[in-house]
Amino acid sequence: MLPCVEWGPTPHGNAKVINDTADFYRFFDATPHAEFLRQRAKRTIEQDLPKEIQFLQSSDTFRTGAESMIDMPERPLKQPP
């Protein structure tokens, strides 16, 4: 972008941009961010959610089996918070 920016020195040793450069910086490229989020969403849908569902189903099956074999109040069978 530097060849497109006209600038000049200031009395305090800084650089002052002379031409209008707002269009160069107005919109940043969010492609890498969007790709990262898409990958995370895809992994969540394809891997994490099915594993979580399987865990919950197994937990429910275990709880049902334990309740049918052991006459205990429900409270001790619940998972701790």
N, CA, C and O atoms as CSV, one atom per row, in Angstrom:
chain,resi,resn,atom,element,x,y,z
A,1,MET,N,N,0.822,-1.194,0.000
A,1,MET,CA,C,0.000,0.000,0.000
A,1,MET,C,C,0.868,1.260,0.000
A,1,MET,O,O,0.420,2.330,-0.412
A,2,LEU,N,N,2.081,1.126,0.454
A,2,LEU,CA,C,2.939,2.306,0.597
A,2,LEU,C,C,3.092,3.113,-0.690
A,2,LEU,O,O,3.092,4.342,-0.612
A,3,PRO,N,N,3.223,2.501,-1.870
A,3,PRO,CA,C,3.330,3.307,-3.081
A,3,PRO,C,C,2.074,4.145,-3.367
A,3,PRO,O,O,2.145,5.123,-4.111
A,4,CYS,N,N,0.941,3.776,-2.791
A,4,CYS,CA,C,-0.310,4.496,-3.029
A,4,CYS,C,C,-0.526,5.641,-2.043
A,4,CYS,O,O,-1.458,6.430,-2.199
A,5,VAL,N,N,0.315,5.730,-1.049
A,5,VAL,CA,C,0.129,6.735,0.005
A,5,VAL,C,C,1.096,7.887,-0.228
A,5,VAL,O,O,2.312,7.705,-0.283
A,6,GLU,N,N,0.518,9.082,-0.365
A,6,GLU,CA,C,1.342,10.284,-0.466
A,6,GLU,C,C,1.497,10.845,0.936
A,6,GLU,O,O,0.519,11.004,1.667
A,7,TRP,N,N,2.714,11.138,1.295
A,7,TRP,CA,C,2.953,11.633,2.636
A,7,TRP,C,C,4.080,12.666,2.620
A,7,TRP,O,O,4.806,12.824,1.639
A,8,GLY,N,N,4.186,13.341,3.725
A,8,GLY,CA,C,5.248,14.317,3.877
A,8,GLY,C,C,5.635,14.429,5.347
A,8,GLY,O,O,4.853,14.056,6.221
A,9,PRO,N,N,6.821,14.933,5.624
A,9,PRO,CA,C,7.259,15.054,7.010
A,9,PRO,C,C,6.568,16.224,7.721
A,9,PRO,O,O,6.195,17.215,7.094
A,10,THR,N,N,6.405,16.088,9.033
A,10,THR,CA,C,5.861,17.181,9.854
A,10,THR,C,C,7.015,17.847,10.582
A,10,THR,O,O,8.106,17.280,10.646
A,11,PRO,N,N,6.804,19.035,11.132
A,11,PRO,CA,C,7.875,19.714,11.875
A,11,PRO,C,C,8.351,18.920,13.097
A,11,PRO,O,O,9.465,19.131,13.575
A,12,HIS,N,N,7.517,18.015,13.599
A,12,HIS,CA,C,7.889,17.244,14.791
A,12,HIS,C,C,8.527,15.900,14.444
A,12,HIS,O,O,8.737,15.073,15.331
A,13,GLY,N,N,8.833,15.674,13.183
A,13,GLY,CA,C,9.503,14.445,12.768
A,13,GLY,C,C,8.571,13.274,12.491
A,13,GLY,O,O,9.035,12.146,12.325
A,14,ASN,N,N,7.277,13.517,12.438
A,14,ASN,CA,C,6.319,12.463,12.109
A,14,ASN,C,C,6.014,12.489,10.613
A,14,ASN,O,O,6.524,13.337,9.880
A,15,ALA,N,N,5.184,11.559,10.172
A,15,ALA,CA,C,4.755,11.539,8.777
A,15,ALA,C,C,3.290,11.933,8.725
A,15,ALA,O,O,2.486,11.487,9.543
A,16,LYS,N,N,2.945,12.786,7.741
A,16,LYS,CA,C,1.555,13.201,7.558
A,16,LYS,C,C,1.085,12.686,6.204
A,16,LYS,O,O,1.728,12.918,5.180
A,17,VAL,N,N,-0.050,11.980,6.215
A,17,VAL,CA,C,-0.623,11.456,4.976
A,17,VAL,C,C,-1.358,12.598,4.286
A,17,VAL,O,O,-2.178,13.286,4.895
A,18,ILE,N,N,-1.052,12.789,3.006
A,18,ILE,CA,C,-1.604,13.920,2.267
A,18,ILE,C,C,-2.850,13.523,1.479
A,18,ILE,O,O,-3.829,14.269,1.463
A,19,ASN,N,N,-2.829,12.374,0.835
A,19,ASN,CA,C,-3.976,11.973,0.015
A,19,ASN,C,C,-5.006,11.202,0.859
A,19,ASN,O,O,-4.743,10.827,2.001
A,20,ASP,N,N,-6.178,10.980,0.264
A,20,ASP,CA,C,-7.253,10.264,0.947
A,20,ASP,C,C,-6.990,8.763,0.847
A,20,ASP,O,O,-7.003,8.201,-0.248
A,21,THR,N,N,-6.750,8.114,1.987
A,21,THR,CA,C,-6.438,6.680,2.008
A,21,THR,C,C,-7.490,5.862,2.750
A,21,THR,O,O,-7.274,4.682,3.026
A,22,ALA,N,N,-8.612,6.470,3.070
A,22,ALA,CA,C,-9.637,5.770,3.862
A,22,ALA,C,C,-10.117,4.490,3.174
A,22,ALA,O,O,-10.378,3.491,3.844
A,23,ASP,N,N,-10.235,4.513,1.847
A,23,ASP,CA,C,-10.718,3.332,1.134
A,23,ASP,C,C,-9.756,2.154,1.254
A,23,ASP,O,O,-10.177,1.004,1.137
A,24,PHE,N,N,-8.482,2.420,1.484
A,24,PHE,CA,C,-7.504,1.346,1.617
A,24,PHE,C,C,-7.696,0.575,2.922
A,24,PHE,O,O,-7.370,-0.610,2.991
A,25,TYR,N,N,-8.215,1.229,3.951
A,25,TYR,CA,C,-8.276,0.638,5.283
A,25,TYR,C,C,-9.696,0.463,5.808
A,25,TYR,O,O,-9.879,-0.052,6.911
A,26,ARG,N,N,-10.687,0.870,5.061
A,26,ARG,CA,C,-12.060,0.851,5.551
A,26,ARG,C,C,-12.539,-0.559,5.866
A,26,ARG,O,O,-13.169,-0.776,6.901
A,27,PHE,N,N,-12.253,-1.516,4.998
A,27,PHE,CA,C,-12.723,-2.883,5.179
A,27,PHE,C,C,-11.517,-3.814,5.267
A,27,PHE,O,O,-10.711,-3.892,4.339
A,28,PHE,N,N,-11.404,-4.509,6.377
A,28,PHE,CA,C,-10.299,-5.452,6.519
A,28,PHE,C,C,-10.707,-6.808,5.957
A,28,PHE,O,O,-11.896,-7.099,5.826
A,29,ASP,N,N,-9.735,-7.623,5.631
A,29,ASP,CA,C,-10.000,-8.950,5.074
A,29,ASP,C,C,-10.227,-9.926,6.220
A,29,ASP,O,O,-9.285,-10.316,6.909
A,30,ALA,N,N,-11.465,-10.313,6.417
A,30,ALA,CA,C,-11.828,-11.227,7.503
A,30,ALA,C,C,-11.876,-12.683,7.040
A,30,ALA,O,O,-12.416,-13.539,7.741
A,31,THR,N,N,-11.319,-12.965,5.872
A,31,THR,CA,C,-11.367,-14.326,5.337
A,31,THR,C,C,-10.763,-15.348,6.290
A,31,THR,O,O,-11.389,-16.382,6.525
A,32,PRO,N,N,-9.565,-15.110,6.856
A,32,PRO,CA,C,-9.012,-16.114,7.774
A,32,PRO,C,C,-9.893,-16.333,9.010
A,32,PRO,O,O,-10.000,-17.453,9.510
A,33,HIS,N,N,-10.513,-15.272,9.492
A,33,HIS,CA,C,-11.389,-15.392,10.663
A,33,HIS,C,C,-12.631,-16.216,10.322
A,33,HIS,O,O,-13.041,-17.084,11.093
A,34,ALA,N,N,-13.221,-15.938,9.169
A,34,ALA,CA,C,-14.413,-16.667,8.735
A,34,ALA,C,C,-14.089,-18.139,8.484
A,34,ALA,O,O,-14.890,-19.012,8.819
A,35,GLU,N,N,-12.929,-18.423,7.899
A,35,GLU,CA,C,-12.530,-19.805,7.656
A,35,GLU,C,C,-12.330,-20.554,8.968
A,35,GLU,O,O,-12.729,-21.712,9.089
A,36,PHE,N,N,-11.720,-19.905,9.943
A,36,PHE,CA,C,-11.512,-20.525,11.248
A,36,PHE,C,C,-12.855,-20.858,11.905
A,36,PHE,O,O,-13.050,-21.965,12.407
A,37,LEU,N,N,-13.771,-19.899,11.896
A,37,LEU,CA,C,-15.087,-20.137,12.504
A,37,LEU,C,C,-15.839,-21.245,11.790
A,37,LEU,O,O,-16.515,-22.046,12.437
A,38,ARG,N,N,-15.735,-21.306,10.459
A,38,ARG,CA,C,-16.390,-22.360,9.700
A,38,ARG,C,C,-15.820,-23.728,10.073
A,38,ARG,O,O,-16.568,-24.692,10.238
A,39,GLN,N,N,-14.505,-23.809,10.204
A,39,GLN,CA,C,-13.880,-25.078,10.597
A,39,GLN,C,C,-14.345,-25.517,11.984
A,39,GLN,O,O,-14.629,-26.694,12.205
A,40,ARG,N,N,-14.421,-24.567,12.916
A,40,ARG,CA,C,-14.861,-24.900,14.280
A,40,ARG,C,C,-16.322,-25.332,14.291
A,40,ARG,O,O,-16.680,-26.281,14.988
A,41,ALA,N,N,-17.167,-24.648,13.530
A,41,ALA,CA,C,-18.584,-25.015,13.472
A,41,ALA,C,C,-18.739,-26.403,12.849
A,41,ALA,O,O,-19.532,-27.213,13.329
A,42,LYS,N,N,-17.990,-26.676,11.789
A,42,LYS,CA,C,-18.053,-27.986,11.137
A,42,LYS,C,C,-17.619,-29.086,12.094
A,42,LYS,O,O,-18.264,-30.131,12.170
A,43,ARG,N,N,-16.536,-28.861,12.823
A,43,ARG,CA,C,-16.064,-29.863,13.786
A,43,ARG,C,C,-17.100,-30.090,14.878
A,43,ARG,O,O,-17.341,-31.226,15.285
A,44,THR,N,N,-17.711,-29.012,15.350
A,44,THR,CA,C,-18.727,-29.140,16.389
A,44,THR,C,C,-19.896,-29.982,15.910
A,44,THR,O,O,-20.374,-30.859,16.629
A,45,ILE,N,N,-20.356,-29.713,14.690
A,45,ILE,CA,C,-21.512,-30.432,14.149
A,45,ILE,C,C,-21.169,-31.891,13.835
A,45,ILE,O,O,-21.963,-32.788,14.119
A,46,GLU,N,N,-20.010,-32.129,13.261
A,46,GLU,CA,C,-19.670,-33.477,12.801
A,46,GLU,C,C,-19.054,-34.365,13.873
A,46,GLU,O,O,-19.199,-35.586,13.812
A,47,GLN,N,N,-18.361,-33.775,14.867
A,47,GLN,CA,C,-17.652,-34.595,15.849
A,47,GLN,C,C,-18.162,-34.383,17.277
A,47,GLN,O,O,-18.573,-35.334,17.942
A,48,ASP,N,N,-18.133,-33.157,17.733
A,48,ASP,CA,C,-18.422,-32.890,19.144
A,48,ASP,C,C,-19.865,-33.197,19.529
A,48,ASP,O,O,-20.102,-33.843,20.549
A,49,LEU,N,N,-20.828,-32.749,18.738
A,49,LEU,CA,C,-22.232,-33.001,19.073
A,49,LEU,C,C,-22.583,-34.492,19.054
A,49,LEU,O,O,-23.250,-34.957,19.978
A,50,PRO,N,N,-22.164,-35.260,18.045
A,50,PRO,CA,C,-22.455,-36.699,18.098
A,50,PRO,C,C,-21.831,-37.389,19.320
A,50,PRO,O,O,-22.452,-38.271,19.915
A,51,LYS,N,N,-20.609,-36.993,19.697
A,51,LYS,CA,C,-19.983,-37.575,20.885
A,51,LYS,C,C,-20.753,-37.196,22.151
A,51,LYS,O,O,-20.924,-38.023,23.046
A,52,GLU,N,N,-21.207,-35.972,22.223
A,52,GLU,CA,C,-21.976,-35.525,23.382
A,52,GLU,C,C,-23.310,-36.271,23.460
A,52,GLU,O,O,-23.728,-36.681,24.543
A,53,ILE,N,N,-23.971,-36.445,22.333
A,53,ILE,CA,C,-25.238,-37.186,22.304
A,53,ILE,C,C,-25.015,-38.632,22.739
A,53,ILE,O,O,-25.805,-39.175,23.511
A,54,GLN,N,N,-23.954,-39.254,22.255
A,54,GLN,CA,C,-23.651,-40.631,22.632
A,54,GLN,C,C,-23.385,-40.724,24.133
A,54,GLN,O,O,-23.849,-41.656,24.789
A,55,PHE,N,N,-22.648,-39.771,24.673
A,55,PHE,CA,C,-22.376,-39.765,26.118
A,55,PHE,C,C,-23.669,-39.637,26.914
A,55,PHE,O,O,-23.874,-40.375,27.877
A,56,LEU,N,N,-24.537,-38.717,26.528
A,56,LEU,CA,C,-25.791,-38.515,27.250
A,56,LEU,C,C,-26.693,-39.749,27.158
A,56,LEU,O,O,-27.338,-40.119,28.139
A,57,GLN,N,N,-26.741,-40.383,25.991
A,57,GLN,CA,C,-27.544,-41.595,25.843
A,57,GLN,C,C,-26.988,-42.717,26.724
A,57,GLN,O,O,-27.751,-43.439,27.366
A,58,SER,N,N,-25.668,-42.862,26.753
A,58,SER,CA,C,-25.044,-43.888,27.594
A,58,SER,C,C,-25.305,-43.611,29.070
A,58,SER,O,O,-25.571,-44.529,29.846
A,59,SER,N,N,-25.229,-42.359,29.442
A,59,SER,CA,C,-25.491,-41.970,30.836
A,59,SER,C,C,-26.925,-42.283,31.225
A,59,SER,O,O,-27.181,-42.798,32.314
A,60,ASP,N,N,-27.864,-41.971,30.334
A,60,ASP,CA,C,-29.277,-42.274,30.609
A,60,ASP,C,C,-29.509,-43.785,30.705
A,60,ASP,O,O,-30.256,-44.247,31.568
A,61,THR,N,N,-28.868,-44.549,29.820
A,61,THR,CA,C,-29.005,-46.009,29.847
A,61,THR,C,C,-28.466,-46.571,31.153
A,61,THR,O,O,-29.089,-47.438,31.766
A,62,PHE,N,N,-27.309,-46.078,31.578
A,62,PHE,CA,C,-26.720,-46.517,32.840
A,62,PHE,C,C,-27.628,-46.178,34.016
A,62,PHE,O,O,-27.877,-47.018,34.881
A,63,ARG,N,N,-28.117,-44.956,34.042
A,63,ARG,CA,C,-28.982,-44.527,35.143
A,63,ARG,C,C,-30.241,-45.388,35.211
A,63,ARG,O,O,-30.659,-45.809,36.290
A,64,THR,N,N,-30.840,-45.644,34.049
A,64,THR,CA,C,-32.044,-46.478,34.017
A,64,THR,C,C,-31.738,-47.886,34.518
A,64,THR,O,O,-32.509,-48.448,35.296
A,65,GLY,N,N,-30.630,-48.453,34.083
A,65,GLY,CA,C,-30.236,-49.792,34.530
A,65,GLY,C,C,-29.939,-49.829,36.017
A,65,GLY,O,O,-30.355,-50.762,36.704
A,66,ALA,N,N,-29.231,-48.836,36.526
A,66,ALA,CA,C,-28.905,-48.783,37.953
A,66,ALA,C,C,-30.161,-48.623,38.788
A,66,ALA,O,O,-30.285,-49.248,39.841
A,67,GLU,N,N,-31.093,-47.800,38.338
A,67,GLU,CA,C,-32.335,-47.598,39.075
A,67,GLU,C,C,-33.184,-48.871,39.105
A,67,GLU,O,O,-33.884,-49.121,40.087
A,68,SER,N,N,-33.128,-49.674,38.042
A,68,SER,CA,C,-33.929,-50.904,38.009
A,68,SER,C,C,-33.319,-51.997,38.888
A,68,SER,O,O,-34.043,-52.873,39.360
A,69,MET,N,N,-32.007,-51.964,39.116
A,69,MET,CA,C,-31.348,-52.982,39.935
A,69,MET,C,C,-31.257,-52.588,41.406
A,69,MET,O,O,-31.318,-53.454,42.278
A,70,ILE,N,N,-31.113,-51.310,41.692
A,70,ILE,CA,C,-30.872,-50.844,43.057
A,70,ILE,C,C,-31.997,-49.912,43.462
A,70,ILE,O,O,-32.342,-48.978,42.738
A,71,ASP,N,N,-32.564,-50.180,44.632
A,71,ASP,CA,C,-33.629,-49.329,45.139
A,71,ASP,C,C,-32.987,-48.210,45.954
A,71,ASP,O,O,-32.820,-48.324,47.169
A,72,MET,N,N,-32.630,-47.125,45.261
A,72,MET,CA,C,-31.994,-45.978,45.908
A,72,MET,C,C,-32.762,-44.719,45.539
A,72,MET,O,O,-33.402,-44.653,44.490
A,73,PRO,N,N,-32.692,-43.736,46.403
A,73,PRO,CA,C,-33.268,-42.455,46.006
A,73,PRO,C,C,-32.544,-41.923,44.773
A,73,PRO,O,O,-31.382,-42.255,44.539
A,74,GLU,N,N,-33.223,-41.110,43.996
A,74,GLU,CA,C,-32.643,-40.614,42.743
A,74,GLU,C,C,-31.426,-39.720,42.987
A,74,GLU,O,O,-30.495,-39.704,42.181
A,75,ARG,N,N,-31.432,-38.992,44.073
A,75,ARG,CA,C,-30.370,-38.025,44.347
A,75,ARG,C,C,-28.960,-38.608,44.278
A,75,ARG,O,O,-28.114,-38.018,43.606
A,76,PRO,N,N,-28.652,-39.752,44.946
A,76,PRO,CA,C,-27.282,-40.275,44.862
A,76,PRO,C,C,-26.905,-40.745,43.462
A,76,PRO,O,O,-25.720,-40.805,43.133
A,77,LEU,N,N,-27.884,-41.076,42.642
A,77,LEU,CA,C,-27.554,-41.539,41.292
A,77,LEU,C,C,-27.245,-40.402,40.342
A,77,LEU,O,O,-26.638,-40.624,39.294
A,78,LYS,N,N,-27.649,-39.189,40.685
A,78,LYS,CA,C,-27.383,-38.048,39.812
A,78,LYS,C,C,-25.894,-37.725,39.825
A,78,LYS,O,O,-25.203,-37.931,40.823
A,79,GLN,N,N,-25.423,-37.218,38.706
A,79,GLN,CA,C,-24.037,-36.790,38.628
A,79,GLN,C,C,-23.847,-35.527,39.443
A,79,GLN,O,O,-24.737,-34.678,39.482
A,80,PRO,N,N,-22.700,-35.388,40.095
A,80,PRO,CA,C,-22.450,-34.151,40.851
A,80,PRO,C,C,-22.358,-32.960,39.912
A,80,PRO,O,O,-21.933,-33.103,38.765
A,81,PRO,N,N,-22.751,-31.788,40.388
A,81,PRO,CA,C,-22.705,-30.598,39.519
A,81,PRO,C,C,-21.303,-30.178,39.173
A,81,PRO,O,O,-21.111,-29.198,38.453
